[in-house]
């Protein structure tokens, strides 16, 4: 590719919390993915901006993202590269408004996880909207699960009765010579939830069908069984229904 015709882009990475640095969204991981993507496509990556801020915050109120827009408007670059839709925003309305007001028919946005999505076409925007919907669903599920955990832990971290929140488990730990039951993250169940969300994102399938696929793939439920029912799947994807309301 001739240098004069090389597409110039800027990268943008975002994490919500420092905790995400230990998960799959760390700045280093995102930077590596963006850099490799640009090398593969032959794009000239001029800079990568990083920002620690909630994905629900208005994009145009983020200092580093405003610098991205400034680079685009100045003509330094003609495109933006992110790893996923939710690195731009976890709020679908904000994401669509951003594309409509600042990118549509002006600049390109490349998502490394979905590099076939072209936001400047009706089909591409439709695809982005569908995928963004599932990203927002995931955020809402996480929020509800967090509230469920807080309800469980309220005033008693050693509580042993009641429903254990989806994505967590009870472990016995030592505390001042005493063995205490406490709530810890259950990675297996969180991976299960991701698997379910991925299945939902791929196509519009029923909860029962998701259960059949999980069974075929050998995933066990909380009863250590491969028999996934429709209600069993719904319990994972709608944790708020597992919390009994106080009378």
Secondary structure, 3 states (H helix, E strand, C coil): CCHHHCCEEEEEEEECCHHHHHCCCCHHHHHHHHHHHHHHHCCEEEEEEEEECCCCCCHHHCHHHHHHHHHHHHCCCCEEEECCHHHHCCCHHHHHHHHHHHHCCCCEEEEHHHCCCCCCCHHHHHHHHHHHHHHHHHHHHHHHHHHHHHHHHCCCCCCCCCCCCCCEEEEEEEECCEEEEEEEECHHHHHHHHHHHHHHHHCCCCHHHHHHHHHHCCCCCCCCCCCCCHHHHHHHHCHHHHCCCCC
